[in-house]
Amino acid sequence: MANIPDQPVVNLILAPSGRDAQIAASLLEEAGVSGQAVADLPSLLRQLDEVTGFVVVTEEALRSADLKPLSEWIKQQPSWSDMPFIVLTQRGGGPERNPAAARLSEVLGNVSFLERPFHATTFISVAHTAMRGRRRQYEARARMEALREGERQLQTALEAGSLGAWELALGSRILTTSTMCRAIFGRGQDDPFTYEHLLSSIYPDDFQRMQGALAATIETGVDFAIECRTLWPDGSIRWVELRAQLYRNRAGEAVKMVGVSADITERRNTQAQQQKMNEVLEERVAARTAELEAAHAAVLAEVAQRERAEEQLRQSQKLEAIGKLTGGVAHDFNNLLMAVLGNLELLRKAVAGNERMLRLVDGALQGARRGASLTQRLLAFARRQDLQVKPVDLRKLVMDMEDLLRRSVGQMIVLDRELPDNLPPVLADPNQVELALLNLAVNARDAMPEGGSLKIALAANLLKEGSADLAAGHYVTLSVTDSGTGMNAETLAKAVEPFFSTKELGRGTGLGLSMIHGLALQLGGRFTLRSTPGAGTTAELWIPVANGTAAEVEEKERPIGIASNTASKRVLLVDDDVLIAMSSADMLLDLGHEVVEAHSGAEALELLGSGEQFDLLITDFSMPGMNGVELARVARQLHPGLPVLMATGYADLPSDAQIDAVRLGKPFTQHQLATEISNALQG
């Protein structure tokens, strides 16, 4: 009760004689209200201000004093303020017993008289009443300030938007306008501008429309809104927009309209110009359409081809968006599987000899590996799988898979091949191409439940002109054609979307074609499907031709022998994911290494800069603040030649993320971790 916003209230006490000031201050303090004594009237005047709650003063302190300064101060109060005074008297406050009270009432205004001797509760009650009144004054001040601020903001908004404000009293037809409003009608600030002036300035052809809109607003209460022309005093014609709302009194009678006006001449001129341009354009379009209609049918085909290209582009963009979402989810899931697989591997070692526990752990490992396989398919669709790309002889690859393909499709399907000699090698990951071919063969088998024929063909193609989804160049096309049930247009459009499947529940994940689509794009090729209901399906995987022969690259990429074991090393392990860091650290400790953990790039650099020595830095790539590549670069500045092992779930790091480091794909096993540590230490 004793405070106003942002500052404390000060209650002043002027009682220079006896113990009145001390008693009043003590009573106020007991009531939770502060009181400050002043020595005389000049001191009181110096301390009076807006934070004064009320004033307690004895009658004798004012009896012989010059009250003119105090009276002037009271008169100069802001409109919201009416300072409360509590006057302690000997004869009450009535004029019949205390004629001087009437004089004090005139001077002080808001005054309460309290006759002495008084009871403490009476004094506190009067003080509380005065404080409540003062608080209401502060609330009034806050509302007035808010109102002024609102008016200021409104005026600023109107000026910023070049809007004029106006108000029309419907009974008296008195029009009140702002300076901007007058300017919009071509009038100066001091020019007369009444409601009659406004009506006379409306362009004659627009007058009835304006009057009709005004009448509709008054009758129904609908907002007034109209665009009309006005005649300025200089004879020029301008466009103006008028908008307003209707205000009614408590009886429901329409009393006034309050609105804004804006000069829209430039906008209307622009619209007129645009309309003319549109008319010209429409004429040209009509003429061109007539030419096209009169032309040969190379034209209708061109339009159809363009529509197909646009549809392919939309489909490509749709799949791209789905791929980004899918890849992000798969990457995060890979991180979770990293912790699960790592801990399960270590747990399997710990329960060696316990058959029941081994069976449970193996079951969990099998489920986690199936999850990892699922994420690999998702990453394949999103083009984030880790590919081992090299020149591949597709003819040899298909021939080597013949037995597997025949066993996979069964005896009811006739397998036919068309594999020409002397095909150039393609740049691909052979394992992924084998998996893609096997998926296509199994899909074809499922589309021929009563048996049929399956043809696998290879062909060299030269694409002279690139398209939206495939660059110009040399390709080898791997095609798989079946004589099965085929697909309609709706199914064909969704076929490569992840998790879409026409098979019954439990017979497929719906990721096979999605994976092949992602593989093709990641290799820089294309995956297409052609199908007709009842006439089978043809799937084509376009793969770019490689430079050099498969034999030459195989010789260049012959693997270097890897040490079977590595001596104990001191390893700095950096990963912002605590679960993955814990799992990786346990695997390293189990391999016999000493591990120091850090959970950010900054924390790792602090350890490296402290003088501690490490034999190897293992860091995650994707970390907030500083990624693994940035960390490795700074670490090499502190410790040149420090081996770095980069763990990541991404297939391709950003173009600016190139650094000399051994890469470890997530999720990884303890054996893979040991192998790549050996590679990193061997340089």
Buried (B, 14 or more C-beta within 10 A) or exposed (E): EBEBEEEEBBBBBBBBEEEBBEBBBEBBEEBEBBBEBBEEBEBBEEBBEBBBBBBBBBBBBBEEBEBEEBBEBBEEBEEBBBBBBBBBBEBBBEEEEBEBBEBBBEBBBBBBBBBEEEEEEEBBEBBBBBBEBBBEBBEBBEEEEEEEEEEEEEEEEBEEEEBBBBBBEBEEEEBBBBBBBBBBBBBEEEEEBEBEBBBEBBBEEBBEBBEEBBEEBEEEBEEBEBBBBBBEEEEEEBBBBBBBBBEEEEEEEBEBBBBBBBBBBEEBEEEEEEEEEEEEEEEEEEEEEEEEEEEEEEEEEEEEEEEEEEEBEEBEEEBEEBBEEBBEBBBBBBBBBBBBBBBBBBBBEEBEEEEEBBEBBEEBBEEBBEBBEBBBBBBBBBBBBBBEBBBBBBBBBBEEBEEEBBEBBEEEBEBEBEBEEEBBBBBBBBEBBBBBBBBBBBBBBBBBEEBBBBBBBBBBEEBEEEEEBBEEBEBBBBBBBBBBBBBEEEBBBBBBBBEBBBEEEEEBBBBBBBBBBBBBBBBBBBBBBBBEEEEBBBBBBBBBBBEEEBEEBEEEEEEEEEEEEBEEBEBBBBBBBEBBBBBBBBBBEBBEBEBBBBBBBEBBBEBBEEEEEBBBBBBBBBBEEBBBBBBBBBBBEEBEEBBBBBBBBBBEBEEEBEBEBBBBBBBBBBEEBBBBBBBBBEE
